[in-house]
Amino acid sequence: MPRNEPGPRNAVRSIAVERVVPDEWGRVQALMELPSLSEVAWRERRAAHESRVRPWIEPRLARRSRGESHPVEDFLFEYYAHQPSHLLRWHPGIGTALTGDGAHEFLLQPMYREMPAGVTVDPAALPAARRPGLRWMHDLLARTLDRPAFFGCFGLHEWAMVYRASEVRHSVWPLRLPAGELADFVESQPLTCSHFDAFRFFTPEARPLNRLQPERTTQSEMEQPGCLHANMDLYKWAMKLQPFTPSELAADCFALAREIRELDMRASPYDLRSLGFAPVPIEDRAGRDEYETAQRGFAARAQPLRKRLRQVAEDVLAGQSLA
């Protein structure tokens, strides 16, 4: 298992688990070294994580208390349906034990247990009902990681979602073009969306215009690492892998997804200048070039995160197979 990032220098010490405990996962752990964090170290890491994510969470909670919603800042919480408290809660990740009396508080959470090296998450405790989904997720991450990236979509998925529509999803925000001009622009461009969860929101009239016809059953075959939505989804996979995902990795995925969502909406047909978001006008060549440059940058940043998530999934699967 890979070691997690240690936080404060010299905070991680490798403890050889010498005695055999009476269950299968304990016997597996007895054969390996388990990195351990002192209580001072893991409390520092937890505090740093909470300080990092609170500026994302607290405005969301304030808006919700007022009955308000933000099309950029609230999207990750609303679409992925993970509560802010889930992002705030800190986990050390698979393969790291927490020491000190305070570590016992983690035993109140599912899938934590006490081992000779300290309190840690136990892959064998993952409910059987979640295991097929974990294998599917690992396969999706692995295939997407190894697939060539495509950068020719230019964010047209958001345009296809309002193409010849009588109603639009974000109806409180004006469109930048009249309906007729918007339809003409969509029809003048090649639609090449490869992401099922974007394609499923296309209007019925837009779906036949897309060169690809993604389905849930073909997601592993079609998802590619240049796609904005595939890279936003890394946050989803990080959260679905909890408590095995180190919370620092989940926060990295969330931070990237926030930036991607901003580009997604700036390049959309919606006019969000009143919120401080200048359009990326993909209606012209300069706007498409700007979009592609940003898209390439996001893809480069997403791949190391995807690789780390794949490793987490592999470690959980390996722990299960040995348990």
N, C-alpha and C positions, 0 to 999 in steps of 0.2 A: 504494500500500500504506500502511496506517496505521502510524504510528510506535509502537513499543513504549514502555512506561513507562521513563524514562531512568535510574532509580535515583538516584545522587548527582547533585546539581545541576551543570549544565554538563558532564556526562559525555558527552553525545551530541553529536557533530559530524557535519554532513552533508557527505559527500564526493562530489563529482561524479565519476563514473567516466568518464574521458576517452578511454581507449584501447579499441579493439574487440578482444575475445578471440575465438578461432576456433571457437566453437560458438554454437548458436542462443540458449541462455539468456544467454550472455555478451553477445551483441549486444543482447538486450532490456535487460539491466542497464546497458549502456553509454548508454542513452537516459534513464536516470532517476537520481535521487539516492538513495543507499543510506545510511541512518543507521548510524553506526559507534560502537561502544563501546570506549573505551580498556581496556587490560588491567586497570588498577586498578579501573575502574568495573565491568567484567563479573565480576571476582573478588569484589567486594563484593556484587554482586547474587546471585551463586551462593552465597556464604556465608550471606547473609540467608535465602535460600530453604531451604537445608539446615537452618539453625537453626529455621526455622518448622515444617518437617515432621517432624523427628526425634521430637518428643514424641508424634506420632501413630504413627510407625513402630516405635520401640524397644519400647514395651509389647507390640505385636503380635508382634514377634520373640521376646520373652521368653516370652509365653504359648505360642507355637508350640513353643519348645524344651522346654516342660514338658508338651506334649500337651494344652493347654487351649484353649478357644475362648470368645469373648465374643459374645453374640447382637447386641450393638449395635456395639461397637468394632471387631469383626473382619469385619463384614458386607461392607463396601466392598472389602476385600482378597479375600474369598472369593467373593463373587458376581460381581464384575467381573474377577477373575482377573488383575489387574495386580499384579506383585510390588512389595513396598515399595521395592525398589531403583529401579523405574521412576519412582515418585513422587519419590524423592530426587534422581535425576539431573536436573541443570539444563540447560535449553535456552533460548536467548535468544528464539526464535520467528522466524517468517518475516519477512524484510525488515530484519533487523539483522545487521551484520557485526561480528565480533570482531577486534580488532587485538592486536598484541604476539606475541612468540614463543610464549607459552603457548597461544595460540589454536590452534596446530597439533595439539594433543591432540584437538580435536574432529573432525579429519579421520579419526580412527580409527573414528568412528561413521558408520553409514549415512546417506546423503543430505546430508552436509556436503561442501563444496568450497571451495577458495580462489579468491576473486575479487579484482579490483584494490583494492577497499575493505577487504578482510579475509576471514576465514573465515565462511561463512554456509550456511544450508540452501538446497538447490536443488529447487524444485518439480518440475523436469523429471526428477529422479532418482527420483521416486515410482514404484514398480513398476507396470506396466500392470494387474496383477491387482487392485491396490487402488483403481484409479480409478473403477470403477462404484460401489463402496461409498462413496467420497468424495462422488460426485454425489448418491447416495441420502441420505447424512447431511446434506448441505447443504440438500436439499429438505425433509427432516424438520425441521431447525432453523428454516428460513425459514417453513414453514407453521405450526409450533407458535408461533413468535414472533408471528404475525399473527392467531392464532385467539383468540376470547374465552375467558377462564378460567371453569371450572366449580368450585364449591366445595360441592357437595352430597353428596359421597361419604362423608365422615366416617370414613375409614379402615376401612371395612367389608371391604376386600379381605383383610386379615389374618384376620378372622373367617370369611370364606368359604373360607379355606384349611384350616380345621379343622372346618367344618360337617359334622356326621354322619360324621366320619372315624374309622376304627379306629386310625389312627396319626397323630401330629402331627409337624411338622418339628422343632420345638424341644422334644423330649420330655423333656429334663432339667429344664424349667421348668414349674411348675404353671399350670393355667388358672384364671382368676379366677371362672369360673362353672362349675357342673356341666354336663355335656354336653347334658342336656335343656333347661336354661335358655338355654344358649348358642344352641342350635338355634331355640328360640322367638324369641329376640331377632333373629337373622338373618332369620327369616321375617316378622318384624314391620316390617322396614325395607326401603326401596327400594335394591336393589343397582344401582349405576350406574358401575361401573369401566370406564374407557376405555383402560386401558394393557394391551397384550397380555402383556407379561412379568410382570404381576401376575395377570392373568386366567388365564394358563395354569397357575397353581398352585392355582386353585380346585378343590375336590373335585368329582367328577362330579355329585354331587347339587346343588351350589351353582351350577354353570354355567347351568342353565336359568333360575335366579332373576335373573340379571343382565339388565338392560334392554338392554345392548349385548353384542355378541358379537365382540370384537376378534380380528383375525387379523394375522399378520405382514404379509400383503399389503396390509392396510388401515391399517397403523400411521400412515402419513403423513396419512391422512384423519381419524384419530380422536384422535391425541395432542393434548393441550391443556395450557396453561401453568399451570393450577391443580393439576395432578396431582403428588402427592409423588414418585411414581416417575419421572415424566418429568423432574422437576427434579433428582432424585438422578442420573439418567442423564447429566446434563451432565458429571459427572466421567468417565464412560465415553467420551463423545465427545471430551473434552479429551485423554484419553490415546490414543485412536485417531488423533487428529490429530498426535500427536508424530512427529517433532521440530519440527513447524511451530508448535505451541502454545507460547507463552511459559510457562515453568514457574510463574510467579506466577499466571497465569490458571488453570492446572491445580490449583494449591493452593487458589485461591479456590473452585473447583468442589468440591474435596474437603471443604473446611471447611463449605460449605453442606450437602453431602450427609450429613456426620456429624450435623449438627443435625437434618436431616430424618429420618434413620434413628432417632434418639432418639424423636422424636414418633411415628413409625410404630410403634415397639414399645411406647411408653407407652400408645398408644391401642388396642393389640392386645388379644386376650383373655388374653395371658400375664401372669403376675404376676412382675414383675422388681423388686419392692421390696427384695429381698435384695441387689440390685446397686446400689441407690440411686436407682431410677427409679420415682417415684410414678405411678400410673395416671392417664391422662386418660380418665375414665369416660364413653365415648360412649354408654353405656346410658341416660344421662339428658340432659336438655336442656342443663344447664350444661356438661357434658362435651363435648357436640357444639359448643356455642358456643366453648369454649376451643380445640377442635381447629380450627374454621373460622378463628378469629382468627390462630392460628399458621400455618395453611395459606396465608392471604392474605399474611402477611408473607414467607413463603418464596417465594411466586410473585413478589412485587414485587422481591425480591433476585435471583431467578433470571433474570428477563428481560434485565437488562444483560449477564449472563454468557452467556446464549444468543445475544445479539446479537454479542458479541465472538467467540464461536466460529463463528458464521455468517460473520463477516468473515474469519476465518482460512481457513475452507474456500473462500471466494470468492477469496482471494488465491492459494491453492494452485492452484485451477482456472484462474485467469487466467494464472498462470505457466506452467502446462502448455499452455494454448491458444496461447501465444506462442512456446513452445519448439519 
